[in-house]
Amino acid sequence: MKYSAARLLWEGLTGHKGWGRTWRDPEPKTHYDVVIIGGGGHGLATAHYLAKVYGIRNVAVLEKGWIGGGNVGRNTTIVRSNYLLDGNEPFYEFSMKLWENLEQDLNYNAMVSQRGIMNLIHSDAQRDAFRRRGNAMMLHGAGAELLDAEQVRKEVPFLNFDNARFPIKGALVQRRGGTVRHDAVAWGYARGADQNGVDIIQNCEVTGFKIENGKVLGVETSRGYIGAGKVGVAVAGNSSKVMAKAGMRLPIESHVLQAFVSEGLKPTIPGVITFGAGHFYVSQSDKGGLVFGGDIDGYNTYAQRGNMPVVEDVAEGGMAIMPMIGRARLLRMWGGIMDMSMDGSPYIDKTHIDGLFFNGGWCYGGFKATPASGYAFAHLLATGSPHETATAYRLDRFKTGKMIDEKGVGAQPNLH
Ligand SMILES: Cc1cc2nc3c(=O)[nH]c(=O)nc-3n(C[C@H](O)[C@H](O)[C@H](O)COP(=O)(O)OP(=O)(O)OC[C@H]3O[C@@H](n4cnc5c(N)ncnc54)[C@H](O)[C@@H]3O)c2cc1C
């Protein structure tokens, strides 16, 4: 079924009886050309592009829970392509271009909203760093503006300019950045993949791999054995656990990141604002809630819920930069498990096991990468070679010394 204004009008007039299922609920087959493990944004996008762009349609996405139950439905919905390094910026700009055409591509309303992202500047050194970053962005066609303090004040007068511990000295702005309704992205990609013949199988946990003579032959699941020509793993915070079943140890640590939503307010914040000096970022959802977050919880965990010290830290960050947030009531909060890589950049790569491919290490930033990650992973699975924008995301880069240390803070996940 094609979604359109005419269809909506027709269904409105006829009691909404004609809407079909958004995707099928098939029984798993005994064998697929490609099995994708993980029905998050990245796994579903991979399946969509495999079928649509590369013509590989005998594909299954195996999800242990439900579509959108992982980080794709838990993030703070921010998309941007404001990176500095060559290994990253072309990839994230490719992603931004895919976001800009996503709703047409999927025929699905993902509420892509390019309301702009503003990274606040608090010191002369930070201004220099952001000027360099802005120049790199412009070289790749991403667009960037450097604002002084007065220009920032005009756009967001409610910030703490006058009594702040970290006075605002300006901002780096990307007008094309913004937000996208996160779970609609999962649903849209699921629908797109399903329409091209991909089987999306929920409540199907992968419990092991069948590997013989260095080649992967299939996966053991809670719904039985499924054979596969190739297997792509895109399980985000569960990466280390799943790849351990194939005997691999990854340069990844799992940490919790929390998100918060306030009660609905009248339109207050025009776009996304980030406060690097205290680590706090905030935007406003279309329902009016302030959506915000801060640091990861400091220790390793697979628990999908956060802890109070970080709640306090995020609240302090919010109060420091935007004191009026203290008047808003917190509606809800939740946690998601982050696959933190050692240099803050992701992996999209083959493994030493023939036919087994890995996508992960997305840290805080994998939502904005969803379209490009899916596209590049589909390219790798289909052709065996990396997509031109993802050549740097190698698993062996710590051995070869080719780290992509975007923030220049070294190999410590809690710093990225
Ligand atoms: C609170 C929070 C805020 C964030 N904010 C942002 C943001 O503003 N912008 C941004 O760019 N990024 C953000 N991120 C990061 C982003 O959400 C993730 O990097 C990205 O969603 C990860 O990829 P995914 O969507 O495929 O993951 P997921 O949705 O987690 O998908 C992985 C799936 O694999 C499944 N799985 C795991 N093990 C198995 C198994 N054995 N068998 C079968 N299935 C399995 C899981 O159930 C899960 O559904 C945030 C994350 C969190 C938690």
The ligand as an SDF file (V2000), in Angstrom:
LIG
                    3D

 53 58  0  0  0  0  0  0  0  0999 V2000
   19.7700    7.3650   25.5110 C   0  0  0  0  0  0  0  0  0  0  0  0
   20.4190    7.3560   24.1640 C   0  0  0  0  0  0  0  0  0  0  0  0
   20.5130    8.5410   23.4300 C   0  0  0  0  0  0  0  0  0  0  0  0
   21.1030    8.5510   22.1620 C   0  0  0  0  0  0  0  0  0  0  0  0
   21.0680    9.6910   21.4350 N   0  0  0  0  0  0  0  0  0  0  0  0
   21.5470    9.7050   20.1600 C   0  0  0  0  0  0  0  0  0  0  0  0
   21.3920   10.8510   19.3480 C   0  0  0  0  0  0  0  0  0  0  0  0
   20.7820   11.8560   19.7590 O   0  0  0  0  0  0  0  0  0  0  0  0
   21.9150   10.8380   18.0920 N   0  0  0  0  0  0  0  0  0  0  0  0
   22.5790    9.7430   17.6080 C   0  0  0  0  0  0  0  0  0  0  0  0
   23.0670    9.7950   16.4820 O   0  0  0  0  0  0  0  0  0  0  0  0
   22.6890    8.6020   18.3410 N   0  0  0  0  0  0  0  0  0  0  0  0
   22.1860    8.5510   19.5970 C   0  0  0  0  0  0  0  0  0  0  0  0
   22.2610    7.3960   20.3530 N   0  0  0  0  0  0  0  0  0  0  0  0
   22.9380    6.2200   19.7940 C   0  0  0  0  0  0  0  0  0  0  0  0
   22.0780    5.4140   18.8480 C   0  0  0  0  0  0  0  0  0  0  0  0
   20.7790    5.2490   19.3520 O   0  0  0  0  0  0  0  0  0  0  0  0
   22.7220    4.0380   18.5950 C   0  0  0  0  0  0  0  0  0  0  0  0
   24.0880    4.1990   18.2800 O   0  0  0  0  0  0  0  0  0  0  0  0
   22.0680    3.2730   17.4390 C   0  0  0  0  0  0  0  0  0  0  0  0
   20.6680    3.2900   17.5570 O   0  0  0  0  0  0  0  0  0  0  0  0
   22.5860    1.8280   17.4500 C   0  0  0  0  0  0  0  0  0  0  0  0
   22.1870    1.0930   16.3290 O   0  0  0  0  0  0  0  0  0  0  0  0
   20.8080    0.2770   16.2030 P   0  0  0  0  0  0  0  0  0  0  0  0
   19.7260    1.2510   15.9740 O   0  0  0  0  0  0  0  0  0  0  0  0
   20.9420   -0.7420   15.1530 O   0  0  0  0  0  0  0  0  0  0  0  0
   20.7200   -0.3760   17.6480 O   0  0  0  0  0  0  0  0  0  0  0  0
   19.5230   -1.1350   18.3620 P   0  0  0  0  0  0  0  0  0  0  0  0
   18.2190   -0.4760   18.1070 O   0  0  0  0  0  0  0  0  0  0  0  0
   19.9360   -1.3260   19.7860 O   0  0  0  0  0  0  0  0  0  0  0  0
   19.5010   -2.5130   17.5780 O   0  0  0  0  0  0  0  0  0  0  0  0
   20.2130   -3.6660   17.9310 C   0  0  0  0  0  0  0  0  0  0  0  0
   19.2010   -4.7910   18.0510 C   0  0  0  0  0  0  0  0  0  0  0  0
   19.8910   -6.0270   18.1760 O   0  0  0  0  0  0  0  0  0  0  0  0
   19.0490   -6.8680   18.9340 C   0  0  0  0  0  0  0  0  0  0  0  0
   19.8400   -8.0010   19.4360 N   0  0  0  0  0  0  0  0  0  0  0  0
   20.7980   -7.9940   20.3790 C   0  0  0  0  0  0  0  0  0  0  0  0
   21.2680   -9.2400   20.5820 N   0  0  0  0  0  0  0  0  0  0  0  0
   20.5850  -10.0550   19.7300 C   0  0  0  0  0  0  0  0  0  0  0  0
   20.6200  -11.4500   19.4770 C   0  0  0  0  0  0  0  0  0  0  0  0
   21.4500  -12.2730   20.1390 N   0  0  0  0  0  0  0  0  0  0  0  0
   19.7830  -11.9620   18.5320 N   0  0  0  0  0  0  0  0  0  0  0  0
   18.9260  -11.1490   17.8440 C   0  0  0  0  0  0  0  0  0  0  0  0
   18.8560   -9.8020   18.0680 N   0  0  0  0  0  0  0  0  0  0  0  0
   19.6840   -9.2790   18.9910 C   0  0  0  0  0  0  0  0  0  0  0  0
   18.5430   -5.9510   20.0440 C   0  0  0  0  0  0  0  0  0  0  0  0
   17.3700   -6.4590   20.6450 O   0  0  0  0  0  0  0  0  0  0  0  0
   18.3090   -4.6520   19.2800 C   0  0  0  0  0  0  0  0  0  0  0  0
   16.9640   -4.4890   18.8690 O   0  0  0  0  0  0  0  0  0  0  0  0
   21.6710    7.3460   21.6320 C   0  0  0  0  0  0  0  0  0  0  0  0
   21.5580    6.1640   22.3500 C   0  0  0  0  0  0  0  0  0  0  0  0
   20.9330    6.1490   23.5950 C   0  0  0  0  0  0  0  0  0  0  0  0
   20.8050    4.8620   24.3510 C   0  0  0  0  0  0  0  0  0  0  0  0
  1  2  1  0
  2  3  1  0
  2 52  2  0
  3  4  2  0
  4  5  1  0
  4 50  1  0
  5  6  2  0
  6  7  1  0
  6 13  1  0
  7  8  2  0
  7  9  1  0
  9 10  1  0
 10 11  2  0
 10 12  1  0
 12 13  2  0
 13 14  1  0
 14 15  1  0
 14 50  1  0
 15 16  1  0
 16 17  1  0
 16 18  1  0
 18 19  1  0
 18 20  1  0
 20 21  1  0
 20 22  1  0
 22 23  1  0
 23 24  1  0
 24 25  2  0
 24 26  1  0
 24 27  1  0
 27 28  1  0
 28 29  2  0
 28 30  1  0
 28 31  1  0
 31 32  1  0
 32 33  1  0
 33 34  1  0
 33 48  1  0
 34 35  1  0
 35 36  1  0
 35 46  1  0
 36 37  1  0
 36 45  1  0
 37 38  2  0
 38 39  1  0
 39 40  1  0
 39 45  2  0
 40 41  1  0
 40 42  2  0
 42 43  1  0
 43 44  2  0
 44 45  1  0
 46 47  1  0
 46 48  1  0
 48 49  1  0
 50 51  2  0
 51 52  1  0
 52 53  1  0
M  END
$$$$
